[in-house]
Amino acid sequence: MSLQTPLTDLPIETADEGFYRGFSKIVTVTSKLAIGGLVVWAIAFPEQSGAVLNGINAYILAKFNYWYIWTVTLFVLMCIGLAIWPTAGRLKLGTAEDKPEFSNFSWFSMMFGAGIGVGMLTWAVAEPVYHFQNNPEVIQGITEGSTEGNVRSAYKWSFVHWGLGAWACYAIAGLALAFFSYRRGLPLTMRSSLTPLFGSKLSGSIGHVVDIVAVVATILGVAQTLGFGVEQFVSGLTRIGIGGLTNEAGTANSLGIVVAIVVIMAASTLSALSGVGKGIKWLSNINMVLSILLLGFFLIFGSTFFGLQALFLGIIDYIVTLPQTLFVVWSSDGVEGSVASKLEGWQGGWSVFYWAWWIAFAPFVGLFLARISKGRTIREFVLGAMIIPSLMCFVWFTWAGGTAIDLTLNGEAGETIFGVPDGDKIFAMVQYMLSPFLGWAMAVMIVVLLMTYLVTTADSAVLIVNTINAAGDEGPKARPHIIFWGVALGAVVAALLLVGGLKAIQTAMVIGALPFSVVMVLQCAALVKAIYNDGKREAAGIETIHVADD
């Protein structure tokens, strides 16, 4: 079959007038109905919705655990393969004249902030603590939980969940968007990334389904992140002296959830209305400065040697065991309480959950990465998007979480840190380390930092959802749609937290991520096909780059 020029025109019908002017009505209305229906269902029928969602979630964890584990493994191998494939690695995401808009430092900083942000403040301390107490090596009797001999295993598994696997999900989604938008001139929306497979059919119902799946996955993935943030935000408010927002277990009560959601979503909606150049940029600068200050505090005043040792040994263990941790899938033997059953339960609650979270978060982070990476080569993109942010995560985990483990293992912290809810662990640790006033001041700083991350995440998600709904148009969006998605996102978080807590959000997110994982696998196939054919086109003198008309 003779080579043809690549598809460079993908018209997507948008409304010319009225309330939905500039938006794809099918994508926008269907997405709104899906998210709105979930909120109404969760609030009106909490027991029924909880039972149905839990049933679907249990089925997915039992039947699709292989799919989630091996799909993320595919993404890691795909990124490595693209980096070392000469034809692919040298291709630029744009024209030959395009240069990167941002310096390497700014580029890495923005990737790090977009990809983790809120989750880091919770899990940099909480996850190493969890794995220090229990992990697959403990379950198999190889190490003993809560002992010095289990520290390396704790960091190996923390790195597995926040390392290359996480960032490969973001890199695949971002690369697919950037490649077909900047080299083909196609709209900056998910359907464009599948054009080598479906061609002009993506202008119709197939493309609508892809974009709707991306919007729903984004809302549920961001809802999971905000859910963790709400719990931690309420813990922080309690630590600085605002009472009545937590229950006896120390987690957010109904009043705390409502207060946190109203404050966060009101601020994020106002920021989204101001646009990327004002509100989001201003907040991003604040959270970067505060993040550096907080990390500097742990590097200087935390368990410095313990953290350094955990960092280097953890990286070595992570790399050596990476082939095993990426491919192994544990299955139950049907015997309740057996080692096999416990391993399957652990992997479902940790690895499968994380892979689903990163996949659901990929449309949001991927589109952001695409927007800031024009002019870079594919090799620069995939290596930069995977390695540097992973190393930054490892630093946070070893110094923040390592300090918590060291204070408990070798100090006198006892249950001061380990015995409080996940979101409260970082506050408990800094207040244990400092005098009452300095501890209070540090708690205030962490609350402000958390607030900036939450607002930045939420308002960026609202703008990106509107970009997908507007057929890839990054221009100004109608204010009512920004307000709707701000309210809808807050309502999803509040509804699921109120009827079932973080478990309900986790369940909905795992379900929502499944269809988008199929889209991402198709993106991998589309990228390989496009890059391979571009190499043949260049050899035949056929143009492969198209610049969209302004």
C-alpha positions in Angstrom: 0.0 0.0 0.0 1.4 3.4 -1.0 2.2 6.0 1.6 -0.2 8.8 2.0 0.3 12.2 3.7 -0.9 12.0 7.3 -4.3 13.3 8.4 -4.0 17.0 9.3 -7.6 18.1 9.4 -10.0 16.8 12.0 -13.1 19.0 12.1 -15.1 18.7 15.3 -18.6 20.2 15.2 -19.1 23.0 17.8 -22.1 25.2 18.4 -22.1 28.5 16.5 -24.4 30.4 18.9 -26.3 30.1 22.1 -25.2 28.8 25.5 -22.8 26.2 24.1 -21.2 28.5 21.5 -17.7 27.1 20.8 -18.3 23.8 22.6 -19.1 20.4 21.3 -22.6 20.0 22.6 -22.5 16.2 22.5 -19.3 15.9 24.5 -20.2 18.7 26.9 -23.8 17.8 27.7 -23.1 14.0 28.0 -20.2 14.7 30.3 -22.3 17.0 32.5 -25.1 14.4 32.6 -22.7 11.6 33.6 -21.1 13.6 36.4 -24.3 15.2 37.5 -26.0 11.8 37.5 -23.3 10.4 39.7 -23.7 13.2 42.3 -27.5 12.9 42.4 -27.3 9.1 42.6 -24.7 9.2 45.4 -26.7 11.7 47.5 -30.2 10.4 46.9 -29.5 6.7 47.1 -26.3 6.4 49.2 -26.7 2.8 50.2 -27.7 1.6 46.7 -24.9 3.6 45.0 -22.3 2.4 47.5 -23.3 -1.2 47.0 -23.3 -1.0 43.2 -20.0 0.9 43.0 -18.4 -1.5 45.5 -19.6 -4.5 43.5 -18.2 -3.1 40.3 -15.0 -2.2 42.0 -14.6 -5.7 43.5 -15.2 -7.2 40.1 -12.6 -4.9 38.4 -10.0 -5.7 41.1 -10.6 -9.4 40.8 -10.8 -9.6 37.0 -8.8 -6.6 35.7 -5.8 -6.6 38.1 -3.7 -8.1 35.3 -4.9 -5.4 32.9 -4.0 -2.5 35.2 -0.5 -3.9 36.2 0.5 -4.9 32.7 -0.9 -1.8 31.0 1.3 0.5 33.1 4.2 -1.9 32.4 3.5 -1.3 28.7 3.6 2.5 29.2 7.0 2.3 30.9 8.4 0.1 28.2 6.8 2.3 25.5 8.5 5.4 26.9 11.9 3.7 27.2 11.5 2.3 23.7 10.6 5.7 22.2 13.7 7.3 23.9 16.1 4.7 22.4 14.4 4.3 19.0 16.5 6.6 16.8 13.6 7.4 14.4 11.3 8.4 17.3 13.8 10.0 19.7 15.0 12.8 17.4 11.5 13.9 16.3 10.5 17.3 17.5 7.1 18.1 19.0 6.5 20.9 16.6 8.2 22.4 13.5 12.0 22.5 12.9 11.9 26.2 13.9 10.0 25.7 17.2 12.0 26.2 20.4 11.1 25.2 23.9 9.1 28.0 25.6 10.4 27.2 29.1 13.9 26.6 30.5 14.6 23.1 31.7 14.3 24.2 35.4 10.9 25.8 34.8 9.8 22.8 32.7 10.7 20.3 35.4 9.2 22.5 38.1 5.8 22.7 36.3 5.8 19.0 35.6 6.4 18.2 39.2 3.8 20.5 40.5 1.1 19.3 38.1 1.8 15.7 38.5 1.8 15.3 42.3 1.2 18.4 44.3 -1.6 17.6 46.8 -0.8 13.9 46.9 2.8 14.5 47.9 1.8 16.4 51.1 -0.2 13.4 52.3 1.7 10.5 51.0 5.3 11.6 51.3 4.9 10.8 55.0 2.0 8.4 55.1 3.0 5.9 52.5 6.5 5.0 53.7 4.9 4.7 57.2 2.3 2.2 55.9 4.9 0.1 54.0 7.2 0.2 57.0 4.5 -1.6 58.9 3.3 -3.9 56.2 4.2 -4.8 52.6 4.6 -7.9 50.4 7.9 -8.9 52.1 6.2 -8.7 55.5 3.2 -10.8 54.2 5.6 -13.4 52.9 7.6 -13.5 56.1 10.8 -12.2 54.4 11.0 -9.1 56.7 9.3 -8.1 59.9 7.0 -5.1 60.0 7.9 -1.9 62.0 11.5 -3.0 62.3 14.8 -1.6 61.0 15.0 -4.5 58.6 11.9 -3.5 56.8 12.9 0.1 56.0 14.4 -0.8 52.5 11.3 -2.7 51.5 9.1 0.2 52.6 11.0 2.5 50.3 11.1 0.1 47.4 7.3 -0.1 47.3 6.9 3.6 47.8 9.2 4.2 44.8 7.3 1.6 42.7 4.1 3.6 43.1 5.5 7.1 42.7 8.3 6.4 40.2 8.5 5.5 36.5 5.1 3.8 36.4 3.3 7.0 37.5 5.1 9.3 35.2 5.0 7.0 32.2 1.2 7.3 32.4 1.5 11.1 32.2 4.2 10.9 29.5 2.1 8.7 27.2 -1.0 10.9 27.4 1.1 14.1 27.0 3.2 12.8 24.2 0.2 11.6 22.2 -1.5 15.0 22.5 1.7 17.0 21.7 2.7 14.8 18.8 -0.6 15.1 16.9 -1.3 18.7 17.8 2.1 20.2 17.1 3.2 18.0 14.2 -0.1 17.4 12.6 -1.9 20.7 13.5 -4.8 18.7 15.0 -7.0 20.0 17.9 -5.4 19.6 21.3 -7.9 17.0 22.5 -7.8 13.3 23.2 -9.5 12.1 20.0 -6.7 13.6 17.9 -4.2 11.1 19.4 -6.0 8.2 17.8 -6.1 9.5 14.2 -3.6 6.9 12.8 -6.0 4.1 13.9 -9.5 5.6 13.1 -8.8 8.5 10.8 -11.6 11.0 10.0 -14.1 8.8 11.8 -12.9 10.6 15.0 -14.9 13.7 13.9 -18.0 11.7 14.8 -19.3 9.4 17.5 -16.0 7.5 18.1 -14.2 10.8 18.8 -17.1 12.0 21.0 -16.8 8.8 23.1 -13.0 9.2 23.5 -13.4 12.8 24.7 -16.3 12.0 27.1 -14.3 9.2 28.6 -11.3 11.6 29.1 -13.6 14.2 30.8 -15.1 11.7 33.2 -11.7 10.2 34.0 -10.3 13.6 34.7 -13.1 14.6 37.0 -12.8 11.4 39.0 -9.0 11.4 39.1 -8.9 15.0 40.3 -11.7 14.2 42.8 -9.5 11.5 44.3 -6.7 14.0 44.7 -9.0 16.6 46.2 -10.5 14.0 48.5 -7.1 13.4 50.1 -6.5 17.2 50.2 -9.8 17.9 51.9 -9.0 15.5 54.7 -5.6 17.0 55.1 -6.8 20.6 54.9 -9.3 19.9 57.7 -6.6 18.3 59.8 -4.4 21.4 59.2 -7.2 23.8 60.2 -7.7 21.8 63.4 -4.0 21.9 64.2 -3.9 25.7 63.9 -6.9 26.1 66.2 -10.1 25.9 64.2 -12.2 23.3 66.0 -15.4 21.4 65.3 -14.3 20.1 61.9 -13.2 16.5 62.8 -14.8 13.5 64.4 -13.5 11.3 67.3 -11.3 9.4 64.8 -9.6 12.7 63.8 -10.9 12.7 60.3 -13.1 15.3 58.7 -16.8 15.3 59.8 -19.6 16.5 57.6 -19.2 20.2 58.6 -15.4 20.0 57.9 -16.0 18.5 54.5 -18.5 21.1 53.5 -16.4 24.0 54.8 -13.3 22.7 53.0 -15.1 22.1 49.7 -16.7 25.5 49.7 -13.5 27.4 50.5 -11.4 25.4 48.0 -13.8 25.3 45.1 -14.8 29.0 45.5 -11.1 30.0 45.3 -10.4 27.7 42.4 -13.4 28.8 40.4 -12.4 32.4 40.8 -8.8 31.5 39.8 -10.1 29.6 36.7 -12.2 32.6 35.7 -9.1 34.8 35.8 -7.3 32.5 33.4 -3.9 30.7 33.2 -1.9 33.9 33.0 -3.2 35.4 36.2 -4.6 33.2 39.0 -3.0 29.9 38.1 0.4 31.4 37.4 0.3 33.5 40.6 -0.7 30.4 42.7 1.9 28.2 41.1 4.7 30.7 42.0 3.5 30.7 45.7 3.3 26.9 46.0 6.7 26.4 44.4 8.4 28.8 46.9 6.6 27.2 49.9 7.4 23.7 48.6 11.1 24.5 48.5 10.9 25.9 52.0 9.2 22.8 53.4 11.5 20.4 51.7 14.5 22.5 52.9 13.2 22.2 56.4 13.2 18.4 56.2 16.6 18.3 54.5 18.2 20.5 57.2 16.3 19.7 60.4 14.9 16.2 59.6 16.7 12.9 59.8 19.3 13.9 57.1 21.6 10.8 57.2 18.6 8.4 57.5 17.0 10.1 54.5 20.1 10.0 52.4 20.7 6.4 53.1 17.1 5.5 52.4 17.3 7.5 49.1 20.3 5.7 47.7 19.5 2.2 48.9 15.9 2.7 47.9 16.8 3.7 44.4 19.1 0.7 44.1 16.5 -1.8 45.3 13.9 -0.1 43.1 16.0 -0.5 39.9 17.2 -4.0 40.7 13.6 -5.3 41.4 11.8 -3.2 38.7 11.3 -6.1 36.3 9.6 -8.1 39.0 7.5 -5.3 40.5 6.3 -4.2 37.1 5.2 -7.6 35.9 4.2 -9.6 39.0 0.4 -10.0 39.6 -0.7 -11.8 42.7 -3.8 -13.9 42.6 -5.8 -15.4 45.5 -5.8 -19.2 46.1 -9.3 -19.0 47.4 -8.3 -19.6 51.0 -9.3 -16.7 53.2 -6.3 -15.4 55.2 -3.7 -17.2 53.1 -0.5 -15.5 52.0 -1.8 -15.5 48.4 -5.1 -13.9 49.4 -3.3 -11.3 51.5 -0.9 -10.5 48.6 -3.8 -10.1 46.2 -5.6 -7.8 48.7 -2.5 -5.7 49.2 -1.8 -5.3 45.5 -5.5 -4.3 44.9 -5.4 -1.8 47.6 -2.1 -0.3 46.7 -0.6 -1.0 43.2 -3.9 -1.4 41.3 -5.4 1.6 43.1 -2.3 3.8 42.2 -2.2 2.7 38.6 -5.9 3.5 38.2 -5.3 6.9 39.9 -2.4 7.8 37.6 -4.4 6.7 34.5 -7.5 8.7 35.6 -5.2 11.7 36.2 -3.4 11.3 32.9 -5.8 13.4 30.7 -5.3 16.3 33.1 -1.5 16.1 33.5 -1.0 14.9 30.0 -2.7 17.9 28.4 -0.8 20.2 30.7 2.5 18.5 29.8 1.7 18.8 26.1 1.0 22.6 26.5 4.4 23.2 28.1 6.5 20.9 25.9 6.2 22.3 22.4 9.6 22.4 20.6 11.2 19.5 22.6 12.2 16.2 21.0 10.4 13.0 21.9 13.5 11.8 23.7 13.7 14.9 25.8 10.0 14.7 26.6 9.8 11.1 27.7 13.1 11.1 29.7 12.4 14.5 31.2 8.8 13.6 32.1 9.8 10.3 33.7 13.2 10.6 35.4 13.5 14.0 37.0 10.0 14.1 38.6 10.5 10.5 39.9 13.7 11.5 41.6 12.0 14.5 43.2 9.3 12.2 44.5 12.0 9.9 45.9 13.7 12.9 47.7 10.4 13.9 49.3 9.6 10.4 50.4 13.0 9.7 51.9 13.4 12.9 53.9 9.8 13.6 54.9 8.7 10.0 55.4 12.2 9.0 56.5 12.1 11.5 59.3 8.8 10.1 60.5 10.1 6.6 60.5 13.4 7.6 62.2 11.7 9.6 64.9 9.5 6.5 65.7 12.2 3.8 65.3 15.1 5.5 66.9 13.5 8.4 68.8 10.7 8.7 71.3 7.8 9.6 69.0 5.9 6.5 69.8 2.4 6.7 68.3 2.6 10.5 68.0 3.0 10.3 64.2 2.0 6.7 63.3 -1.2 6.8 65.4 -2.9 9.8 63.6 -4.9 9.8 60.3 -2.9 9.9 57.1 -3.6 13.6 56.4 -2.6 14.6 59.9 0.8 12.8 59.9 2.8 15.6 58.5 1.3 18.1 61.0 1.9 15.7 63.9 5.5 15.3 62.8 6.4 19.0 62.5 4.7 19.8 65.8 6.6 17.0 67.5 9.9 18.3 66.1 9.4 22.0 67.0 8.3 24.2 69.9 4.6 24.8 70.2 4.7 28.2 68.5 7.1 27.2 65.7 5.1 24.0 65.2 1.9 26.1 64.9 3.7 28.5 62.4 4.9 25.5 60.3 1.3 24.1 60.3 0.0 27.4 59.0 2.6 27.4 56.2 1.6 23.8 55.3 -2.1 24.7 55.2 -1.3 27.7 52.9 0.8 25.4 50.7 -1.9 22.8 50.6 -4.5 25.4 49.8 -2.5 26.7 46.8 -2.0 23.1 45.5 -5.6 22.3 45.9 -6.8 25.5 44.2 -4.2 25.1 41.4 -5.2 21.5 40.8 -8.9 22.2 40.8 -8.8 25.3 38.6 -6.4 23.7 36.1 -8.7 20.7 35.9 -11.7 22.9 35.2 -9.9 24.8 32.4 -8.6 21.5 30.9 -12.1 19.9 30.9 -13.4 22.9 29.1 -10.6 22.7 26.6 -11.6 19.1 25.8 -15.3 20.1 25.6 -14.4 23.0 23.3 -12.8 20.6 20.8 -9.3 21.6 21.9 -9.8 25.3 21.8 -7.5 26.8 24.6 -9.0 30.3 24.2 -11.4 32.0 26.7 -14.2 29.8 27.9 -17.8 30.9 28.8 -18.0 31.8 32.5 -21.1 29.7 33.2 -19.3 26.5 32.0 -16.3 27.3 34.2 -18.6 27.8 37.2 -20.5 24.6 36.4 -17.4 22.4 36.4 -16.1 24.1 39.5 -19.3 23.4 41.3 -19.6 19.9 39.8 -16.1 18.9 40.8 -16.7 20.1 44.4 -20.0 18.3 44.4 -18.5 15.0 43.3 -15.9 15.2 46.1 -18.4 16.3 48.7 -21.1 13.8 47.7 -18.7 10.8 47.7 -16.9 11.8 50.9 -20.3 12.3 52.7 -21.8 9.0 51.7 -18.7 6.8 51.8 -15.6 8.7 52.6 -12.3 8.4 50.6 -13.2 4.7 49.9 -16.2 5.8 47.8 -14.0 8.2 45.8 -11.4 5.6 45.3 -14.1 3.1 44.1 -15.6 5.6 41.6 -12.1 6.5 40.3 -10.9 2.9 39.7 -14.1 2.3 37.7 -13.8 5.6 35.7 -10.1 4.9 34.9 -10.8 1.6 33.2 -12.2 2.9 29.9 -9.5 5.6 29.6 -6.8 2.9 30.1 -8.1 1.4 26.8 -7.8 4.8 25.2 -4.2 5.0 26.4 -3.3 1.6 25.0 -4.7 2.7 21.7 -2.6 5.9 22.0 0.5 3.7 22.2 -0.4 1.8 19.1 -1.2 5.1 17.3 2.1 6.7 18.2 4.1 3.7 17.0 2.2 3.6 13.8 2.6 7.3 13.2 6.3 7.5 14.0 7.1 4.4 11.9 5.2 5.8 8.9 6.7 9.2 9.4 10.2 7.6 9.0 9.1 6.0 5.7 7.5 9.3 4.6 10.6 11.3 5.2 12.6 8.8 3.2 10.1 9.2 0.4 10.2 13.0 0.6 6.6 13.2 1.9 5.9 16.1 4.3 5.0 14.9 7.8 4.6 18.2 9.7 1.6 20.5 9.2 1.3 23.9 10.8 -2.3 24.7 11.6 -3.7 28.0 10.3 -3.9 30.7 13.0 
